[in-house]
């Protein structure tokens, strides 16, 4: 109550990068420009539509999550028992033999290799590969791509050498 929204926005922006949405009764063009210039990521005037507000919040969260996720890896080469992924050149070899992977298969394999020895849930794989997802338990997308990866790796479902299914949980790149 002791500070106006523009000053608060400026103060927050000095130390933080999380999204700021201004919801205000000030609907003048200069108010909007000042709000955005001082660091707001979005500016909504009253009266507002609640569903639009929800959509704008989701948009800002999606952007914040994708922009604040580290994109670089210390070592672009990941190796697991003869399987080598070079995330910088987007190339994969198995026992020095090139593997032809789709971009989606490569991304799934990279996530699993980065987390070797840990179980990665289908939901997490979906989120990491496709971004904000609409994953549901009956979604076969991950299952189909894992099956294709296993075929290309010469891996079997019964005796997996690389990708192990952990029932009810997800998938694990065996360490």
C-alpha positions in Angstrom: 0.0 0.0 0.0 3.0 2.4 0.5 4.4 1.9 -3.0 3.0 2.3 -6.6 3.2 -0.6 -9.1 5.8 1.1 -11.3 8.2 1.6 -8.4 7.6 -1.9 -7.2 8.2 -3.3 -10.7 11.5 -1.4 -11.0 12.6 -2.6 -7.5 11.8 -6.2 -8.2 13.5 -6.1 -11.6 16.8 -4.9 -10.1 17.4 -8.2 -8.4 15.1 -10.8 -10.0 14.3 -12.2 -13.5 11.0 -13.9 -12.8 8.0 -12.8 -14.9 6.1 -9.7 -13.9 2.5 -9.1 -15.1 1.0 -5.7 -14.3 -2.7 -5.8 -13.7 -3.9 -2.2 -13.4 -6.7 0.3 -13.8 -4.3 2.6 -15.6 -5.1 2.2 -19.3 -3.3 5.1 -20.9 -0.7 4.5 -23.6 2.1 6.1 -21.5 1.2 4.0 -18.5 1.5 0.8 -20.6 4.8 2.0 -22.1 6.2 2.9 -18.7 5.2 -0.4 -17.2 6.9 -2.4 -20.0 9.9 -0.1 -20.0 10.5 -0.5 -16.2 10.5 -4.3 -16.6 7.0 -5.7 -16.7 6.7 -8.7 -19.1 3.0 -8.1 -19.7 0.5 -5.4 -19.0 -3.2 -6.0 -18.5 -5.8 -3.3 -17.8 -9.0 -3.6 -15.8 -11.6 -4.8 -16.5 -10.0 -8.0 -17.7 -11.1 -11.4 -18.8 -10.1 -14.1 -16.2 -9.4 -16.8 -18.9 -7.1 -14.3 -20.7 -5.3 -13.6 -17.5 -4.7 -17.3 -16.9 -3.5 -17.7 -20.5 -1.0 -14.8 -20.1 0.3 -16.3 -16.8 0.8 -19.6 -18.4 2.6 -18.0 -21.3 5.0 -16.1 -19.0 5.7 -19.2 -17.0 6.4 -21.2 -20.1 8.8 -18.5 -21.3 10.5 -18.2 -17.9 11.0 -22.0 -17.7 12.4 -22.3 -21.2 14.7 -19.1 -21.0 16.0 -19.9 -17.5 16.8 -23.6 -18.3 20.5 -24.0 -18.8 21.1 -24.8 -22.5 24.8 -25.5 -22.5 26.4 -28.6 -21.1 30.0 -28.6 -19.8 30.8 -31.6 -22.1 28.8 -32.0 -25.3 29.8 -35.6 -25.6 27.9 -38.2 -23.5 29.1 -41.8 -23.6 27.3 -44.9 -22.2 28.8 -48.4 -23.0 29.7 -47.8 -26.7 26.9 -45.3 -27.3 28.2 -41.8 -27.9 26.1 -38.7 -28.3 27.5 -35.4 -29.3 24.9 -32.9 -28.3 26.8 -30.0 -30.1 26.9 -31.7 -33.5 23.7 -33.7 -32.9 25.5 -37.0 -33.9 25.2 -40.4 -32.4 27.3 -43.5 -32.8 27.0 -47.0 -31.4 30.3 -48.8 -31.2 31.7 -46.2 -33.6 29.0 -46.9 -36.1 26.8 -43.9 -37.0 23.2 -44.2 -35.9 20.5 -42.4 -37.8 18.1 -40.8 -35.3 15.3 -38.4 -35.7 15.6 -35.1 -33.8 13.0 -36.4 -31.3 14.8 -39.7 -30.8 18.1 -37.9 -30.3 16.5 -35.6 -27.7 14.9 -38.5 -25.8 18.2 -40.4 -25.8 20.1 -37.3 -24.7 17.8 -36.8 -21.7 18.1 -40.4 -20.7 21.9 -40.4 -21.1 22.3 -37.1 -19.2 20.4 -38.9 -16.4 22.0 -42.3 -16.7 21.4 -44.4 -13.6 18.3 -42.4 -12.7 14.7 -43.1 -13.6 13.1 -40.4 -15.8 9.3 -40.3 -15.8 7.4 -40.3 -19.0 6.0 -36.9 -18.0 9.5 -35.5 -17.5 10.7 -36.9 -20.9 7.6 -35.4 -22.6 8.2 -32.0 -20.9 12.0 -32.0 -21.7 11.6 -33.0 -25.3 8.4 -31.3 -26.4 8.4 -28.3 -23.9 5.1 -27.5 -22.2 3.2 -30.7 -22.8 -0.2 -32.2 -22.8 1.0 -35.5 -21.5 -1.7 -37.9 -20.3 -1.2 -41.4 -18.9 -2.7 -43.0 -22.0 -0.4 -41.1 -24.3 1.7 -43.6 -26.3 4.1 -41.1 -27.8 6.9 -41.8 -25.4 6.4 -45.6 -25.6 6.5 -45.5 -29.4 9.7 -43.4 -29.6 11.4 -45.6 -26.9 10.5 -48.7 -29.0 12.1 -47.1 -32.1 15.2 -46.2 -30.1 15.5 -49.7 -28.8 15.3 -51.1 -32.4 18.0 -48.7 -33.6 20.2 -49.6 -30.6 19.7 -53.3 -31.1 18.3 -53.3 -27.5 15.7 -55.8 -26.4 12.7 -55.1 -24.1 13.3 -58.4 -22.2 17.0 -57.9 -21.6 17.8 -54.2 -22.1 21.4 -53.2 -22.4 20.6 -49.5 -22.6 17.0 -48.4 -22.0 15.3 -50.1 -19.1 11.6 -49.7 -18.4 10.7 -49.1 -14.7 7.0 -50.0 -14.6 4.7 -47.3 -13.4 7.6 -44.8 -13.1 9.4 -44.2 -16.4 12.7 -45.1 -18.2 16.3 -45.4 -17.1 19.5 -45.4 -19.1 21.3 -48.3 -17.4 24.6 -47.0 -16.0 
